[in-house]
């Protein structure tokens, strides 16, 4: 039996609300990985891999916690810089 992640337990309406909250927030707002995964349709394991291996979205870890947060401006800049102009 596999454990359900926080994302697996969310309804479509809750996921939609998270994405709306992301886009409606100020540019310097910070969000947990779940919100980024929902909004940009990436997996939580991918975000974690990029945090460990490098080359991913800049992130913050508030002192004294295990929490990971991403600043909205950094997330938008990261995905904007990954736009492709062609496949070759």
C-alpha positions, 0 to 999 in steps of 0.5 A: 500500500502506497502512502498518499502525498499531500497532492494526492489528497487534494481535490481538483478544486483545492488544486485550482485554488492553490494555482489562483492564489499563486498568480494573485499573490505579490511577486515577493510572496513565498510558496511551498513546493506543493503550490509550485508543483500544482501551478507549473505541473511538475512533480514534487520528486523533480523539485526535490531532485533539483534542490539536491543536484542543483540547476533548479529553482532558487529556494529558501529554508527558514532557519530552524525549520525543515520547510522549503519555500520558493519566492514567486519571482524566482519561480517565474524567472526559472520557468521563463528562462526555460522556454524553447524556440525549437526542438532541434 
